[in-house]
């Protein structure tokens, strides 16, 4: 069978997901079971994947889905506890004290605070924190999710203290013959080379990501404003650009000079320290604050599952006490990733299943290291911090478990589908489906590969649900392709990592997880159609920067 035919067949699972969710507007709870079944049939009949391998990949997917649901449950429970305690009233008040302008609130909570959470925890956690916070202060659920997904771009390549580079790219390149030969030829050390790739990633993101705050507010005013106006978003351009630079300048410098661990953390922390007080002082802010239309006029598709208004008797809770649970989440996430003693203690408990059904597939579950555990710890602390009754806790817990049913179905098929897709190259003599797709693209495009390198990264993230997994799958392929066409491998691999980050904006896992936290399941197609716009911007600008970088770098 020709490479072109195989590539078309390998593309069918992606087409099925995209077509059912985006074009036919099926909810993920219906689309993903169909896509999973179709992918299994394709893997079994064309790729000759044995049933044991399909079963093993599916179980690996189910356990991964359980990890995601664990995070979602913790985030939902914390939100519902905040609703029940009345803390949300004080949080809403605190944001209006900084600025009543919804555009500034989106930049501060989603872009800056969300980037901090990504830098410390990664793996979709920012949406689980930022989206419900935005809903709590009066954003439509769909607007909150859209904004939270758009920021899943610049900060992602250095999320979870650099995991997509230090684990993703590292696992894809380390020990490979092509890489070793190249490094020996240029007298390079692998660790230093990995850091140099991270530096290139930081530069591409730093330039491209500076405009992400203005893009998210322009999309917000266009799709969720009274006037459906682009202009209302651009009217806050000076503040949005300033906020973007406050994040990307220290972010880029950290990535270039200090390594992949801290760009997102340093950029977001410095950004918050600079932007919040200046926003409160009205620096570069428009004279007229922008707000959403009146709530009673919102279309039904904007609205998530209704939340109770909470206990009005506790609505005068101090701002510090109301914010304390989220401060603790951020602090615990940071400590669990940066303090070696705590990190090792939490990660030491791991439930593993190696060589599932005598295959090469293994999986593991770290119940205490996952962010979900820290959410639950803070949820328990919230009971005492905010003086809640057992009745309030019970109501919050019941509502949280009810909200988890929909995403459990969607993710319970989506992640196994991805695992089958990724583990499809076993005994039939064919490469894995993602590798077949990438190889066909390289043959078709040839010298113009630089333009499409980031697209492959985005495709990998869309499929695998992770920048880290995308880098694992395609870093070596990107490296080898660069050598074949005479391009600088470090730049091409950097474009892979940047594209993998941009693909998180439309990744089904992230869309379902973010929607679940605010009770917005069933509208994934609408969200993906919107977030395709900023993702396309990201890939185009990254390609242009990549072309320029090829002229400037030699390794």
C-alpha positions as CSV (number, residue, x, y, z in Angstrom):
1,X,0.0,0.0,0.0
2,X,1.4,3.4,-1.0
3,X,2.4,6.1,1.6
4,X,-0.3,8.4,0.2
5,X,-3.1,5.8,0.7
6,X,-1.9,5.0,4.2
7,X,-1.7,8.7,5.1
8,X,-5.3,9.2,3.9
9,X,-6.4,6.2,6.0
10,X,-4.4,7.4,9.0
11,X,-6.1,10.8,8.6
12,X,-9.6,9.3,9.0
13,X,-9.7,9.2,12.8
14,X,-8.8,12.9,12.9
15,X,-11.4,13.7,10.3
16,X,-14.0,11.7,12.2
17,X,-13.4,13.6,15.4
18,X,-13.3,17.0,13.7
19,X,-16.2,16.3,11.4
20,X,-18.6,14.9,14.1
21,X,-17.8,17.6,16.7
22,X,-17.1,20.7,14.6
23,X,-19.0,20.2,11.4
24,X,-22.0,18.1,12.5
25,X,-22.0,19.6,16.0
26,X,-22.3,16.4,17.9
27,X,-21.5,16.6,21.6
28,X,-18.3,14.9,22.6
29,X,-20.3,12.4,24.6
30,X,-21.8,11.1,21.3
31,X,-18.9,11.8,18.9
32,X,-16.0,10.2,20.9
33,X,-17.5,6.7,21.2
34,X,-18.1,6.6,17.5
35,X,-14.5,7.9,16.8
36,X,-13.1,5.4,19.2
37,X,-14.9,2.5,17.6
38,X,-13.9,3.7,14.1
39,X,-10.2,4.0,15.1
40,X,-10.1,0.5,16.6
41,X,-11.6,-1.0,13.4
42,X,-9.1,0.9,11.3
43,X,-6.1,-0.2,13.5
44,X,-7.3,-3.8,13.5
45,X,-8.1,-4.2,9.8
46,X,-5.4,-2.0,8.1
47,X,-2.6,-1.7,10.6
48,X,-3.1,-5.3,11.8
49,X,-2.9,-4.3,15.5
50,X,-3.8,-7.4,17.5
51,X,-6.7,-7.3,19.9
52,X,-4.5,-7.5,22.9
53,X,-2.7,-4.3,21.8
54,X,-6.1,-2.6,21.3
55,X,-7.2,-3.6,24.7
56,X,-4.0,-2.6,26.3
57,X,-4.0,0.8,24.7
58,X,-7.7,1.3,25.7
59,X,-6.9,0.5,29.3
60,X,-4.0,2.9,29.2
61,X,-6.4,5.5,27.9
62,X,-9.0,4.8,30.6
63,X,-6.4,5.3,33.3
64,X,-5.2,8.5,31.7
65,X,-8.8,9.7,31.5
66,X,-9.2,8.9,35.2
67,X,-6.2,11.2,35.9
68,X,-7.9,14.0,34.0
69,X,-11.2,13.4,35.7
70,X,-9.4,13.5,39.0
71,X,-8.2,17.0,38.3
72,X,-11.6,18.1,37.0
73,X,-13.4,16.7,40.2
74,X,-11.0,18.7,42.5
75,X,-11.5,21.9,40.5
76,X,-15.3,21.5,40.4
77,X,-15.5,20.7,44.1
78,X,-13.4,23.7,45.0
79,X,-15.6,26.0,42.9
80,X,-18.8,24.6,44.3
81,X,-17.5,25.0,47.9
82,X,-16.7,28.6,47.0
83,X,-20.2,29.0,45.7
84,X,-21.8,27.5,48.9
85,X,-19.6,29.5,51.3
86,X,-20.4,32.8,49.6
87,X,-16.7,33.4,48.9
88,X,-17.5,34.0,45.3
89,X,-19.2,37.3,46.2
90,X,-16.0,38.6,47.7
91,X,-13.9,37.3,44.8
92,X,-16.2,39.1,42.4
93,X,-15.9,42.3,44.5
94,X,-12.1,42.1,44.5
95,X,-11.9,41.9,40.7
96,X,-14.1,44.9,40.4
97,X,-11.8,46.8,42.8
98,X,-8.9,46.1,40.4
99,X,-11.0,47.0,37.3
100,X,-14.7,46.7,36.3
101,X,-13.5,46.2,32.7
102,X,-14.2,42.5,31.7
103,X,-11.3,42.7,29.2
104,X,-8.8,43.5,31.9
105,X,-10.3,40.8,34.2
106,X,-9.8,38.2,31.4
107,X,-6.2,39.3,30.9
108,X,-5.4,39.1,34.6
109,X,-7.2,35.9,35.5
110,X,-6.9,33.9,32.3
111,X,-3.6,35.1,30.7
112,X,-1.5,35.9,33.8
113,X,-2.9,33.8,36.6
114,X,-3.6,30.9,34.2
115,X,-0.1,31.0,32.9
116,X,1.2,30.8,36.5
117,X,-0.9,27.7,37.1
118,X,0.3,26.2,33.8
119,X,3.9,26.9,34.7
120,X,3.6,25.1,38.0
121,X,1.1,22.3,37.1
122,X,0.5,22.0,33.4
123,X,-1.7,19.3,31.8
124,X,-4.8,21.5,31.4
125,X,-5.0,22.6,35.0
126,X,-5.2,26.4,34.1
127,X,-8.6,25.9,32.5
128,X,-9.8,24.1,35.6
129,X,-8.9,27.1,37.7
130,X,-9.4,30.1,35.4
131,X,-12.6,29.1,33.7
132,X,-14.7,28.7,36.9
133,X,-13.2,31.8,38.4
134,X,-14.3,33.8,35.3
135,X,-17.8,32.3,35.5
136,X,-17.9,33.1,39.2
137,X,-17.3,36.8,38.6
138,X,-19.9,37.0,35.9
139,X,-18.5,35.8,32.6
140,X,-20.7,33.6,30.3
141,X,-19.5,30.0,30.6
142,X,-18.6,29.8,26.9
143,X,-16.7,33.0,27.0
144,X,-14.8,31.8,30.1
145,X,-13.9,28.5,28.4
146,X,-12.9,30.2,25.2
147,X,-10.6,32.6,26.9
148,X,-9.1,29.8,29.1
149,X,-8.4,27.8,26.0
150,X,-6.7,30.6,24.1
151,X,-4.1,31.1,26.8
152,X,-3.2,27.4,26.5
153,X,-0.6,28.4,24.0
154,X,2.4,30.6,25.0
155,X,2.8,29.2,28.5
156,X,2.3,25.6,27.6
157,X,5.8,24.7,26.2
158,X,7.2,25.5,29.6
159,X,4.3,24.2,31.6
160,X,4.7,21.9,34.6
161,X,8.2,23.3,35.2
162,X,9.3,22.7,31.6
163,X,7.9,19.1,31.1
164,X,7.2,19.4,27.4
165,X,10.8,20.2,26.7
166,X,12.6,18.4,29.5
167,X,10.6,15.2,29.1
168,X,8.8,15.5,25.7
169,X,11.6,16.7,23.4
170,X,14.2,14.9,25.6
171,X,12.4,11.6,25.3
172,X,12.0,12.1,21.5
173,X,15.7,12.9,20.8
174,X,17.9,11.4,23.5
175,X,19.9,8.3,22.6
176,X,18.8,8.4,18.9
177,X,21.6,7.6,16.4
178,X,20.8,10.6,14.1
179,X,21.0,13.0,17.0
180,X,24.2,11.5,18.5
181,X,25.9,11.8,15.1
182,X,24.8,15.4,14.6
183,X,25.9,16.4,18.1
184,X,29.3,14.7,17.6
185,X,29.7,16.4,14.2
186,X,29.1,19.8,15.8
187,X,30.9,19.1,19.1
188,X,27.7,19.7,21.1
189,X,26.6,18.4,24.5
190,X,23.0,17.0,24.5
191,X,21.9,18.8,27.7
192,X,23.2,22.1,26.3
193,X,21.6,21.4,23.0
194,X,18.2,20.7,24.7
195,X,18.5,24.0,26.5
196,X,19.3,25.8,23.2
197,X,16.1,24.3,21.7
198,X,14.2,25.6,24.7
199,X,15.7,29.0,24.1
200,X,14.5,29.0,20.4
201,X,11.1,27.9,21.6
202,X,11.0,30.9,24.1
203,X,11.9,33.4,21.4
204,X,9.2,32.1,19.0
205,X,6.6,32.1,21.8
206,X,7.8,35.4,23.1
207,X,7.2,37.2,19.8
208,X,4.0,35.4,18.9
209,X,2.5,35.3,22.4
210,X,2.8,39.0,23.1
211,X,-0.4,39.6,21.1
212,X,-2.4,36.8,22.8
213,X,-4.0,39.2,25.3
214,X,-5.3,41.4,22.6
215,X,-6.5,38.4,20.5
216,X,-8.4,37.0,23.5
217,X,-10.2,40.3,24.3
218,X,-11.0,41.0,20.6
219,X,-12.6,37.6,20.3
220,X,-14.4,38.1,23.5
221,X,-16.0,41.4,22.4
222,X,-16.7,40.1,18.9
223,X,-18.5,36.9,20.0
224,X,-19.9,37.9,23.4
225,X,-20.4,41.6,23.3
226,X,-23.6,43.5,23.0
227,X,-22.4,45.0,19.7
228,X,-20.4,41.9,18.5
229,X,-17.6,44.4,17.8
230,X,-13.9,43.8,17.0
231,X,-13.4,47.5,17.7
232,X,-14.3,47.2,21.4
233,X,-11.6,44.7,21.9
234,X,-9.0,46.8,20.0
235,X,-9.8,49.8,22.2
236,X,-7.9,48.2,25.1
237,X,-4.9,47.5,22.8
238,X,-2.3,49.6,24.8
239,X,-3.1,47.8,28.1
240,X,-3.3,44.4,26.5
241,X,0.0,44.9,24.7
242,X,1.6,46.1,27.9
243,X,0.3,43.1,29.8
244,X,1.6,40.8,27.0
245,X,5.1,42.3,27.2
246,X,5.1,42.2,31.0
247,X,4.8,38.4,30.6
248,X,6.8,37.6,27.4
249,X,9.9,39.8,28.0
250,X,10.9,38.0,31.3
251,X,9.5,34.7,29.9
252,X,11.8,34.9,26.8
253,X,14.9,36.1,28.7
254,X,14.4,33.2,31.3
255,X,14.0,30.6,28.5
256,X,17.1,31.8,26.7
257,X,19.5,32.3,29.7
258,X,18.1,30.1,32.5
259,X,16.6,27.0,30.8
260,X,13.2,25.5,30.3
261,X,12.0,25.1,33.9
262,X,10.9,28.6,34.7
263,X,9.9,30.8,31.8
264,X,6.1,30.5,32.4
265,X,6.5,30.9,36.1
266,X,8.8,33.9,36.0
267,X,6.8,35.6,33.2
268,X,3.4,35.2,34.9
269,X,4.6,36.2,38.4
270,X,6.4,39.3,37.2
271,X,3.4,40.1,35.0
272,X,1.0,39.8,37.9
273,X,3.1,42.0,40.1
274,X,3.4,44.7,37.5
275,X,0.0,44.6,35.8
276,X,-2.4,44.2,38.8
277,X,-1.5,47.4,40.6
278,X,-1.2,49.4,37.4
279,X,-4.7,48.1,36.2
280,X,-6.1,49.2,39.6
281,X,-4.6,52.7,39.0
282,X,-6.1,52.9,35.5
283,X,-2.8,52.8,33.7
284,X,-3.4,52.6,29.9
285,X,-7.0,51.6,30.5
286,X,-9.9,53.0,28.3
287,X,-12.1,55.5,30.0
288,X,-15.2,53.4,29.4
289,X,-15.3,50.0,31.0
290,X,-16.6,47.1,28.8
291,X,-19.1,44.6,30.0
292,X,-21.1,41.7,28.7
293,X,-24.8,42.2,27.8
294,X,-27.3,41.8,30.6
295,X,-27.4,38.2,31.8
296,X,-31.1,37.7,30.9
297,X,-30.3,38.4,27.2
298,X,-27.6,35.7,26.9
299,X,-28.2,33.0,24.3
300,X,-28.6,29.6,25.9
301,X,-25.4,28.3,24.2
302,X,-23.4,30.8,26.3
303,X,-24.7,29.4,29.6
304,X,-23.4,26.5,31.6
305,X,-25.0,24.4,34.2
306,X,-26.7,26.8,36.7
307,X,-24.8,27.3,40.0
308,X,-26.6,28.2,43.2
309,X,-25.8,31.7,44.3
310,X,-24.3,30.6,47.6
311,X,-24.9,31.8,51.1
312,X,-25.7,35.5,51.0
313,X,-25.2,35.7,54.8
314,X,-21.5,35.0,54.2
315,X,-21.1,37.4,51.2
316,X,-19.2,39.9,53.3
317,X,-16.3,37.4,53.8
318,X,-12.9,39.2,53.6
319,X,-11.3,39.3,50.2
320,X,-8.2,37.5,51.5
321,X,-10.2,34.7,53.1
322,X,-12.2,34.3,49.9
323,X,-9.1,34.1,47.7
324,X,-7.1,32.0,50.1
325,X,-8.1,28.6,48.7
326,X,-6.9,29.6,45.2
327,X,-3.7,31.1,46.7
328,X,-3.1,27.8,48.5
329,X,-3.7,25.8,45.2
330,X,-1.1,28.0,43.5
331,X,1.3,27.7,46.4
332,X,0.9,23.9,46.8
333,X,1.3,23.3,43.0
334,X,4.5,25.4,43.0
335,X,5.9,23.6,46.1
336,X,5.0,20.2,44.8
337,X,7.0,20.8,41.6
338,X,10.0,22.8,43.0
339,X,10.7,21.4,46.5
340,X,12.5,18.1,45.9
341,X,11.5,16.6,49.2
342,X,7.8,17.2,48.7
343,X,8.0,16.3,45.0
344,X,9.6,13.0,45.7
345,X,7.3,12.2,48.6
346,X,4.1,12.8,46.5
347,X,5.5,11.0,43.4
348,X,6.7,8.0,45.4
349,X,3.3,6.5,45.4
350,X,2.6,5.2,41.9
351,X,0.1,2.6,40.8
352,X,1.7,0.9,37.8
353,X,0.6,-1.7,35.3
354,X,3.5,-2.7,33.1
355,X,3.3,-4.7,29.9
356,X,-0.5,-4.8,29.9
357,X,-1.7,-8.1,28.4
358,X,1.9,-9.0,27.5
359,X,2.3,-5.9,25.2
360,X,4.9,-3.1,25.4
361,X,2.3,-0.7,26.8
362,X,2.6,0.3,30.4
363,X,0.7,2.8,32.4
364,X,0.8,4.4,35.8
365,X,-1.2,6.6,38.1
366,X,0.3,8.9,40.8
367,X,-2.7,9.7,43.1
368,X,-0.8,12.2,45.3
369,X,1.4,13.9,42.7
370,X,-1.5,14.8,40.3
371,X,-3.0,18.3,40.8
372,X,-6.3,16.7,41.6
373,X,-5.0,15.6,45.0
374,X,-3.9,19.1,45.8
375,X,-7.3,20.5,44.8
376,X,-8.9,18.0,47.2
377,X,-6.6,18.9,50.0
378,X,-7.4,22.6,49.6
379,X,-11.1,21.7,49.3
380,X,-10.9,20.1,52.8
381,X,-9.0,23.1,54.1
382,X,-11.8,25.4,52.6
383,X,-14.3,23.7,54.9
384,X,-12.4,25.2,57.9
385,X,-11.1,28.4,56.4
386,X,-14.5,29.6,55.4
387,X,-16.5,28.1,58.3
388,X,-18.8,25.9,56.2
389,X,-21.5,23.6,57.5
390,X,-21.7,19.9,56.7
391,X,-24.9,20.6,54.7
392,X,-23.1,23.1,52.5
393,X,-20.3,20.6,51.9
394,X,-22.7,17.9,51.0
395,X,-24.5,20.1,48.5
396,X,-21.3,21.1,46.9
397,X,-20.1,17.5,46.7
398,X,-23.4,16.2,45.2
399,X,-23.4,18.9,42.6
400,X,-19.8,18.2,41.7
401,X,-20.3,14.5,41.1
402,X,-23.4,15.2,39.0
403,X,-21.3,17.6,36.8
404,X,-18.7,14.9,36.3
405,X,-20.9,12.3,34.6
406,X,-20.8,14.0,31.1
407,X,-17.0,14.5,30.9
408,X,-16.5,10.9,32.2
409,X,-18.3,9.6,29.2
410,X,-16.6,11.9,26.7
411,X,-13.0,11.4,28.1
412,X,-13.6,7.7,28.7
413,X,-13.7,7.2,24.9
414,X,-11.6,10.2,23.7
415,X,-8.4,9.2,25.5
416,X,-8.5,5.5,24.6
417,X,-9.1,6.6,21.0
418,X,-5.9,8.6,21.2
419,X,-3.9,5.8,22.8
420,X,-5.1,3.3,20.1
421,X,-4.0,5.9,17.4
422,X,-0.6,6.4,18.9
423,X,0.0,2.7,19.6
424,X,-1.0,1.5,16.1
425,X,2.4,0.5,14.8
426,X,3.0,-3.0,16.2
427,X,3.0,-6.1,14.1
428,X,1.7,-5.2,10.7
429,X,5.0,-3.8,9.5
430,X,3.6,-0.3,9.2
431,X,4.6,2.8,11.1
432,X,2.2,4.3,13.7
433,X,-0.6,6.4,12.3
434,X,0.9,9.7,13.4
435,X,4.3,8.9,11.9
436,X,2.7,7.9,8.6
437,X,0.9,11.2,8.5
438,X,4.0,13.2,9.2
439,X,6.1,11.2,6.7
440,X,3.6,11.8,4.0
441,X,3.5,15.5,4.8
442,X,7.3,15.7,4.6
443,X,7.4,13.9,1.2
444,X,4.7,16.1,-0.2
445,X,6.1,19.4,1.1
446,X,9.8,18.9,0.9
447,X,11.8,22.1,1.1
448,X,8.8,24.0,2.3
449,X,8.7,21.9,5.5
450,X,9.5,24.9,7.8
451,X,6.1,26.3,7.0
452,X,4.4,23.1,8.2
453,X,6.6,21.9,11.0
454,X,4.5,23.7,13.7
455,X,1.3,22.3,12.1
456,X,2.5,18.7,12.7
457,X,3.2,19.7,16.4
458,X,-0.4,21.1,16.6
459,X,-1.8,18.0,15.0
460,X,0.1,15.9,17.5
461,X,-1.4,17.9,20.4
462,X,-4.9,17.7,18.9
463,X,-4.5,13.9,18.7
464,X,-2.6,13.2,21.9
465,X,-4.1,16.0,24.1
466,X,-0.7,17.1,25.2
467,X,2.3,19.2,24.1
468,X,4.5,16.7,25.9
469,X,3.1,13.7,24.0
470,X,3.3,15.5,20.7
471,X,6.9,16.3,21.3
472,X,7.6,12.7,22.2
473,X,6.0,11.4,19.0
474,X,7.4,13.9,16.5
475,X,10.6,15.4,17.8
476,X,12.8,12.8,16.2
477,X,10.8,12.8,13.0
478,X,11.2,16.6,12.8
479,X,14.9,16.4,13.5
480,X,15.4,13.8,10.8
481,X,13.3,15.7,8.3
482,X,15.4,18.8,8.9
483,X,18.5,16.9,8.1
484,X,17.0,15.6,4.9
485,X,16.0,19.0,3.6
486,X,19.2,20.8,4.8
487,X,17.4,22.9,7.5
488,X,18.7,23.6,11.0
489,X,17.3,20.8,13.2
490,X,17.1,22.9,16.4
491,X,14.8,25.4,14.7
492,X,12.6,22.7,13.2
493,X,12.3,20.9,16.6
494,X,11.5,24.3,18.2
495,X,8.7,24.8,15.7
496,X,7.4,21.4,16.6
497,X,7.3,22.3,20.3
498,X,5.6,25.7,19.6
499,X,3.0,24.0,17.3
500,X,2.4,21.4,20.0
501,X,1.6,24.2,22.4
502,X,-0.7,26.0,20.0
503,X,-2.6,22.8,19.3
504,X,-3.7,22.7,23.0
505,X,-6.2,25.4,22.1
506,X,-8.3,23.0,20.0
507,X,-7.4,19.7,21.7
508,X,-10.5,17.7,22.5
509,X,-9.3,16.7,25.9
510,X,-8.8,20.3,27.0
511,X,-12.0,21.5,25.5
512,X,-14.0,18.8,27.2
513,X,-12.2,19.3,30.5
514,X,-12.5,23.1,30.5
515,X,-16.2,22.8,29.5
516,X,-16.9,20.2,32.2
517,X,-15.7,22.5,35.0
518,X,-18.4,25.1,34.2
519,X,-21.1,22.7,33.1
520,X,-20.9,23.4,29.4
521,X,-20.7,19.9,27.9
522,X,-22.1,19.4,24.4
523,X,-20.8,22.6,22.8
524,X,-17.3,21.5,22.1
525,X,-17.7,22.1,18.3
526,X,-18.6,25.7,18.9
527,X,-15.6,26.3,21.1
528,X,-13.2,24.5,18.7
529,X,-14.4,26.6,15.7
530,X,-13.7,29.8,17.7
531,X,-10.3,28.7,19.0
532,X,-9.2,27.6,15.5
533,X,-8.8,31.4,14.8
534,X,-6.1,32.1,17.4
535,X,-4.4,28.7,16.7
536,X,-4.2,29.6,13.0
537,X,-2.6,33.0,13.9
538,X,-0.1,31.2,16.1
539,X,1.0,28.7,13.5
540,X,1.3,31.3,10.7
541,X,3.4,33.7,12.8
542,X,5.5,30.9,14.2
543,X,6.3,29.7,10.7
544,X,7.4,33.2,9.6
545,X,9.7,33.5,12.7
546,X,11.0,30.0,12.0
547,X,12.0,31.0,8.4
548,X,13.9,34.0,9.7
549,X,15.6,31.9,12.4
550,X,16.8,29.4,9.8
551,X,18.9,32.2,8.4
552,X,20.3,33.2,11.8
553,X,21.1,29.8,13.4
554,X,23.5,27.1,12.4
555,X,22.5,24.3,15.0
